[in-house]
Amino acid sequence: MKEKIILIGGGGHCRACIDVIEQEGRFTIAGIVDVPEKKEHNALGYSVIGSDADLARLIKTFPNVLITLGQIKSPMRRMELYNDLMKMGAHFPVIQSPLAYVSPRSQIAEGTIVMHHAMINAGARVGRNCIINSKALIEHDAVIEDHCHISTGAIVNGGVKIGRGSFFGSNAVCKEYIEIGDNSLIGCGAIIVKNISKIP
Ligand SMILES: CC(C)(COP(=O)(O)OP(=O)(O)OC[C@H]1O[C@@H](n2cnc3c(N)ncnc32)[C@H](O)[C@@H]1OP(=O)(O)O)[C@@H](O)C(=O)NCCC(=O)NCCS
């Protein structure tokens, strides 16, 4: 029998994650956790089974979780959720679309989702609680630190380092071996050719 998983956050990113989880076929989705106002809602047929206040109770029954809240301007809520869920004893499996290519010579840490048609090449390392969105390319030896969102169709070239809590926008591209500091916000379509220092 398949293990169950619960999804934290029921918006648009959640719907895209549901599709990846269904295609991967490793987990049955037990339900979605969202704000109390959305208790009557469902996403693609899955019910909202509780709000943040119910998490400690839900984790006892469903320890596997994926944070499906989106992330653009701030990583804070996803980071807080990750830390709270860790303390509650949640498990954070890596979710990987069968349509993605992930090199066996790369590393992906817990709680990260690799979405359809993403590519993670040899020597790349992706941290915890990241979103590697549809069609993103993480080239050889790139490092994506914890809590980053690499958006749709983005190109992170070889040896690039993206600091913790950063957003790298849709169709943005960066030159090889660039370093992008923590908490950076790279808009869609940006072309990055110089290092970006750490944002406090
Ligand atoms: C960078 C971003 C977060 C800024 O959003 P915002 O704070 O709401 O900013 P605004 O849309 O008000 O734009 C502010 C200014 O920056 C410019 N701007 C915004 N995004 C830009 C971008 N990606 N490249 C160049 N200029 C941009 C706007 O034209 C505007 O310029 P103006 O003041 O001369 O009119 C947003 O534009 C963006 O890129 N979001 C990510 C989109 C994406 O990748 N989505 C994928 C989700 S999976």
The ligand as an SDF file (V2000), in Angstrom:
LIG
                    3D

 48 50  0  0  0  0  0  0  0  0999 V2000
   10.4360   41.0890   -9.6200 C   0  0  0  0  0  0  0  0  0  0  0  0
    8.9510   41.0610   -9.2730 C   0  0  0  0  0  0  0  0  0  0  0  0
    8.7520   40.1890   -8.0420 C   0  0  0  0  0  0  0  0  0  0  0  0
    8.5630   42.5030   -8.9600 C   0  0  0  0  0  0  0  0  0  0  0  0
    7.1890   42.5470   -8.6700 O   0  0  0  0  0  0  0  0  0  0  0  0
    6.5650   43.9110   -8.0610 P   0  0  0  0  0  0  0  0  0  0  0  0
    7.2730   44.2610   -6.8050 O   0  0  0  0  0  0  0  0  0  0  0  0
    5.0880   43.6910   -7.9990 O   0  0  0  0  0  0  0  0  0  0  0  0
    6.9860   44.9830   -9.0650 O   0  0  0  0  0  0  0  0  0  0  0  0
    6.1280   45.7490  -10.1590 P   0  0  0  0  0  0  0  0  0  0  0  0
    5.4130   44.8210  -11.0810 O   0  0  0  0  0  0  0  0  0  0  0  0
    5.3150   46.8110   -9.4450 O   0  0  0  0  0  0  0  0  0  0  0  0
    7.2730   46.4620  -10.9710 O   0  0  0  0  0  0  0  0  0  0  0  0
    8.1070   47.4850  -10.4300 C   0  0  0  0  0  0  0  0  0  0  0  0
    9.0050   47.9790  -11.5310 C   0  0  0  0  0  0  0  0  0  0  0  0
    9.9800   46.9650  -11.8410 O   0  0  0  0  0  0  0  0  0  0  0  0
    9.8480   46.5480  -13.2110 C   0  0  0  0  0  0  0  0  0  0  0  0
   10.0000   45.1000  -13.2470 N   0  0  0  0  0  0  0  0  0  0  0  0
    9.2720   44.2030  -12.5570 C   0  0  0  0  0  0  0  0  0  0  0  0
    9.7180   42.9630  -12.8160 N   0  0  0  0  0  0  0  0  0  0  0  0
   10.7430   43.0840  -13.6740 C   0  0  0  0  0  0  0  0  0  0  0  0
   11.5850   42.1430  -14.3180 C   0  0  0  0  0  0  0  0  0  0  0  0
   11.4330   40.8380  -14.1080 N   0  0  0  0  0  0  0  0  0  0  0  0
   12.5240   42.5990  -15.1410 N   0  0  0  0  0  0  0  0  0  0  0  0
   12.6650   43.9320  -15.3520 C   0  0  0  0  0  0  0  0  0  0  0  0
   11.8750   44.8680  -14.7760 N   0  0  0  0  0  0  0  0  0  0  0  0
   10.9310   44.4400  -13.9460 C   0  0  0  0  0  0  0  0  0  0  0  0
    8.4340   46.9890  -13.6330 C   0  0  0  0  0  0  0  0  0  0  0  0
    8.3620   47.2220  -15.0150 O   0  0  0  0  0  0  0  0  0  0  0  0
    8.2870   48.2720  -12.8430 C   0  0  0  0  0  0  0  0  0  0  0  0
    9.0050   49.2850  -13.4940 O   0  0  0  0  0  0  0  0  0  0  0  0
    8.5150   50.8190  -13.4600 P   0  0  0  0  0  0  0  0  0  0  0  0
    8.5600   51.2500  -12.0090 O   0  0  0  0  0  0  0  0  0  0  0  0
    9.5110   51.5220  -14.3150 O   0  0  0  0  0  0  0  0  0  0  0  0
    7.1310   50.8240  -14.0160 O   0  0  0  0  0  0  0  0  0  0  0  0
    8.0810   40.5160  -10.4190 C   0  0  0  0  0  0  0  0  0  0  0  0
    8.0240   41.3970  -11.5040 O   0  0  0  0  0  0  0  0  0  0  0  0
    8.5810   39.1790  -10.9170 C   0  0  0  0  0  0  0  0  0  0  0  0
    9.4950   39.0500  -11.7220 O   0  0  0  0  0  0  0  0  0  0  0  0
    7.9360   38.1280  -10.3780 N   0  0  0  0  0  0  0  0  0  0  0  0
    8.2790   36.7750  -10.6500 C   0  0  0  0  0  0  0  0  0  0  0  0
    7.5330   36.2370  -11.8410 C   0  0  0  0  0  0  0  0  0  0  0  0
    7.8130   34.7710  -12.0020 C   0  0  0  0  0  0  0  0  0  0  0  0
    8.9200   34.3610  -12.2860 O   0  0  0  0  0  0  0  0  0  0  0  0
    6.7910   33.9920  -11.7570 N   0  0  0  0  0  0  0  0  0  0  0  0
    6.8820   32.5650  -11.8170 C   0  0  0  0  0  0  0  0  0  0  0  0
    6.1200   31.9460  -10.6940 C   0  0  0  0  0  0  0  0  0  0  0  0
    6.2080   30.1750  -10.8240 S   0  0  0  0  0  0  0  0  0  0  0  0
  1  2  1  0
  2  3  1  0
  2  4  1  0
  2 36  1  0
  4  5  1  0
  5  6  1  0
  6  7  2  0
  6  8  1  0
  6  9  1  0
  9 10  1  0
 10 11  2  0
 10 12  1  0
 10 13  1  0
 13 14  1  0
 14 15  1  0
 15 16  1  0
 15 30  1  0
 16 17  1  0
 17 18  1  0
 17 28  1  0
 18 19  1  0
 18 27  1  0
 19 20  2  0
 20 21  1  0
 21 22  1  0
 21 27  2  0
 22 23  1  0
 22 24  2  0
 24 25  1  0
 25 26  2  0
 26 27  1  0
 28 29  1  0
 28 30  1  0
 30 31  1  0
 31 32  1  0
 32 33  2  0
 32 34  1  0
 32 35  1  0
 36 37  1  0
 36 38  1  0
 38 39  2  0
 38 40  1  0
 40 41  1  0
 41 42  1  0
 42 43  1  0
 43 44  2  0
 43 45  1  0
 45 46  1  0
 46 47  1  0
 47 48  1  0
M  END
$$$$
